[in-house]
Amino acid sequence: MLAPLLPIKKSVRYSLRSMPSQPSSNILVIESDPEGRSFLRSTLSASEYLLAETITATAGLKQIEALCPDALLLDPELPDMDGLDVIRQIRLLNYLFPIIVLSDKARELDKVTALDAGADDFIEKPFRVGELLARLRAALRRVAPLAERNDEPVFRKAGLFVNFASREVRVEGNAVHLTPKEFKLLRMFTRYPNRILTHTTLIREIWGAEGNGNDVRSLRVYVGQLRRKLAGGSESWVSLQTKAGIGYQFQTD
């Protein structure tokens, strides 16, 4: 039997089946339609997600700062701000969690514009429960720490082996010694493959609150040192791309 469709401005009762999820994941919903919020609240709660919800973009951005959610479900038609501007602002603040747009606009241009703004996925209303939860799980898997993805705290790729628990790093079987800051960089690149990590994001991770724009030069030095240490036959690190004026991207696809 097909799962129910999300209504648009209609009152409908739903029978939800519990589906596999990531119980520890915090999901923020920014949705102006009360029917839509009620549906998402029931759906996500039934799948054991932790939920926060707001009606406006302003309240949503405050929730992001306080909650630091694992994913965002966003209605682009908000009373106080265009949804695309919300996405752009989130990405300018260097938040990396996935953003899934839920929209009743089916035009290809709307989808492309949302994805170009920084959204990870676009789901057209009305949609089925199974589709929403499947896409949410997929989005969370793409940004999950490697220990959660593989059920073991290791990374293996093209001759590179990293054990995050023991901090062991090997290239083609040969042990490599990394400084604490180099290891933090390595962890970030392997945790978020194929995503552009900005200078600001990496500086915040490596230096914390004391980091500032002047550390970009130091960041380049550490990235250069990391590349040299991992250059011994590890083909994957040829794909650690510099994005001029922006940051770095570890390409694995």
C-alpha positions in Angstrom: 0.0 0.0 0.0 1.4 3.4 -1.0 2.4 5.8 1.8 0.3 9.0 2.0 0.9 12.2 0.1 1.8 15.4 1.9 -1.3 17.6 1.4 -1.2 21.3 0.4 -3.6 23.3 2.7 -5.8 20.2 3.4 -6.6 18.4 6.6 -5.9 14.7 6.4 -5.3 11.9 8.9 -2.1 9.8 8.4 -1.0 6.3 9.3 2.8 6.3 9.7 5.0 3.3 9.9 8.2 3.4 11.8 11.1 3.3 9.4 14.9 3.0 10.0 16.5 6.3 10.9 19.4 7.8 12.7 17.8 8.4 16.2 20.5 10.8 17.3 20.0 13.2 14.4 18.6 16.6 15.1 16.4 17.9 12.3 15.4 21.6 12.0 12.2 22.3 10.1 11.5 25.8 8.8 8.0 25.6 7.4 5.3 28.4 7.4 2.3 26.1 6.6 0.8 24.6 9.8 -0.5 21.5 8.0 3.0 20.9 6.6 4.6 21.4 10.0 2.1 19.0 11.6 2.8 16.4 9.0 6.6 16.7 9.3 6.4 16.6 13.1 4.5 13.3 13.0 6.7 11.8 10.3 10.0 12.6 11.9 8.9 11.8 15.4 7.6 8.4 14.3 11.1 7.7 12.8 12.7 8.7 16.1 14.4 11.9 14.8 14.9 14.8 17.3 12.9 17.8 15.9 13.0 21.5 16.2 10.7 23.7 14.1 10.1 27.4 13.3 7.8 29.4 11.1 10.1 32.1 10.0 13.6 32.4 8.6 14.7 34.7 11.4 13.7 32.2 14.1 15.2 29.4 12.0 18.6 31.1 11.8 18.6 31.6 15.5 17.8 27.9 16.0 20.7 27.0 13.8 23.1 28.9 15.9 21.7 27.4 19.1 21.0 23.8 17.9 23.6 23.2 15.2 21.2 20.7 13.5 22.3 17.7 11.5 19.9 18.6 8.6 17.4 21.3 7.6 14.1 20.8 5.9 13.2 24.1 4.3 10.0 25.6 2.9 11.2 28.3 0.5 8.0 30.3 0.8 8.6 32.1 4.1 6.9 35.2 5.4 10.0 37.2 6.3 12.7 36.0 3.8 13.1 34.2 0.5 14.2 30.6 1.1 17.0 31.0 -1.4 18.5 33.8 0.7 18.2 31.6 3.8 20.2 28.9 2.1 22.9 31.4 0.9 23.2 32.9 4.4 23.6 29.4 6.0 26.4 28.6 3.5 28.1 31.9 4.0 28.2 31.1 7.7 30.0 27.9 6.7 27.5 25.4 8.1 27.9 22.1 6.3 24.7 20.2 7.3 22.5 19.1 4.4 19.6 21.3 3.3 16.5 19.7 1.7 14.1 22.1 0.1 10.4 21.1 0.2 8.5 23.1 -2.4 5.2 23.0 -4.3 7.0 24.7 -7.3 7.9 22.0 -9.8 9.7 24.2 -12.4 13.2 23.0 -13.3 14.5 26.5 -12.9 13.4 26.5 -9.2 15.2 23.3 -8.5 18.4 24.4 -10.3 18.4 27.7 -8.5 17.9 26.1 -5.1 20.7 23.6 -5.7 23.0 26.4 -7.0 22.3 28.4 -3.9 23.6 25.6 -1.7 20.7 23.1 -1.2 21.6 19.4 -1.2 18.2 18.1 -2.4 14.8 19.4 -3.7 11.6 17.5 -3.1 8.4 18.5 -4.8 5.1 18.7 -2.8 3.1 16.6 -2.5 5.5 13.8 -1.7 5.4 10.4 0.0 6.6 9.6 3.4 9.0 6.9 2.2 10.6 9.3 -0.3 11.2 12.0 2.2 12.7 9.7 4.8 14.9 7.9 2.2 16.3 11.2 0.9 16.9 12.5 4.5 18.8 9.3 5.4 20.9 9.6 2.2 21.7 13.2 3.0 22.7 12.4 6.5 24.9 9.5 5.3 26.8 11.8 2.9 28.0 14.1 5.8 28.2 11.6 8.6 31.5 10.9 10.3 33.3 7.9 8.8 33.0 6.0 12.1 29.2 6.2 11.7 29.2 5.4 8.0 31.5 2.3 8.2 30.8 1.2 11.8 34.5 1.5 12.4 36.7 4.5 13.0 38.9 4.1 9.9 39.3 5.5 6.5 40.7 3.6 3.5 41.2 5.0 0.1 43.9 4.5 -2.7 46.7 3.4 -0.4 45.7 5.8 2.5 44.7 4.2 5.8 43.7 6.3 8.8 42.6 4.9 12.2 41.0 7.8 14.0 40.8 6.1 17.4 44.5 5.3 17.5 45.6 8.2 15.3 47.5 5.8 13.1 48.2 7.0 9.5 49.7 4.8 6.8 50.4 5.4 3.2 51.0 2.3 1.1 51.6 0.5 4.4 54.2 2.9 5.6 53.6 4.8 8.9 53.3 8.6 8.6 53.7 10.9 11.5 51.3 13.9 11.6 51.2 16.8 13.9 48.0 17.4 15.8 46.9 20.2 13.4 47.7 18.1 10.4 45.7 15.3 11.8 42.7 17.6 12.4 43.0 18.7 8.8 43.1 15.1 7.6 40.0 14.3 9.7 38.1 17.2 8.2 39.0 16.3 4.6 38.0 12.6 5.0 34.9 13.4 7.0 33.5 15.7 4.2 34.7 14.3 0.9 33.7 16.0 -2.3 32.6 19.2 -0.4 34.4 22.5 -0.6 35.6 23.4 2.8 36.3 27.1 3.1 39.3 28.7 4.7 37.1 29.9 7.5 35.6 26.5 8.2 39.0 24.8 8.4 40.5 27.6 10.5 37.7 27.3 12.9 38.3 23.6 13.2 42.0 23.8 13.6 42.5 26.9 15.7 39.0 27.2 17.3 37.8 30.5 18.6 41.2 32.1 18.4 41.4 31.6 14.7 41.1 34.6 12.4 41.6 35.6 8.8 45.3 36.1 9.3 45.6 32.3 9.7 44.9 31.6 6.1 48.6 31.7 5.4 49.3 29.2 8.2 46.5 27.0 6.9 48.2 26.9 3.5 51.4 25.8 5.2 49.7 23.0 7.1 47.9 21.8 4.0 51.2 21.8 2.1 52.9 19.8 4.8 50.0 17.3 4.8 50.2 16.9 1.1 53.9 16.2 1.2 53.6 13.6 4.0 50.8 11.8 2.2 52.3 11.9 -1.3 54.0 8.5 -1.0 51.9 6.7 -3.5 48.5 7.8 -2.2 46.7 8.6 -5.4 43.6 10.0 -3.6 45.6 13.0 -2.3 46.4 14.1 -5.8 42.7 15.0 -5.7 43.0 17.4 -2.8 42.1 20.4 -4.9 42.8 24.0 -4.0 39.9 26.3 -4.7 41.6 29.6 -5.2 40.4 32.2 -2.7 37.8 29.8 -1.2 39.4 26.7 0.4 40.0 23.1 -0.5 38.0 20.1 -1.8 39.0 16.4 -1.3 37.6 14.7 -4.4 36.9 11.0 -4.1 34.2 10.5 -6.8 
